[in-house]
Amino acid sequence: MQLKWKWMNLVCLLGIVLLFSSCKKDDAGPALQNETYPLVNLSSGSSQAAGTFRILEQSNGNAAVEINLDQAFRINGARLNAVIVTTEETSGSELVYANLGQIDGGSARVLINPVMQLSNNRAISYDDLTSRTGYTLKLLNGANVQASGQIQ
């Protein structure tokens, strides 16, 4: 009889240990950051709102970019090249900082994750990308800029 109680106590103790070890921590992690920037189209000579892009912080600290081009600036059947560029001070020429790839011009909604630096093919951190000044995201239809927006 005493042996039976020892086994029951052991089983109960084991059950309690398993119960508490399977509980999750209910606290949510820190909120991930994001920044939203406007896209504009300058083809008519004046600045027209053309959509938005967001830089999102991923759980590993890297940056992702979400692009949403307004319906009026979408081009069915076209492939738009998305890049982040900076202007080289001495020559005034544009340098590609990150090539985000081609996006469907008909939907023109995309999430690029992670954003990779062109020069070394490494993921760019959220803090690094959002701290850049003078950098511009461009959506190119061939040589024409369909929309652009500054990281500020």
Buried (B, 14 or more C-beta within 10 A) or exposed (E): EEEEEEEEEEEEEEEEEEEEEEEEEEEEEEEEEBBEBBBBBEEEEEEBEBBBBBBBBBEEEBBBBBBBBBEEBBBEEBBBBBBBBBEEEEEEEEEBBBBBEEBBBBEBEBEBBBBBBBEEEEBBBBEBBBEBEEBBBBBBBEEEBBBBBBBE
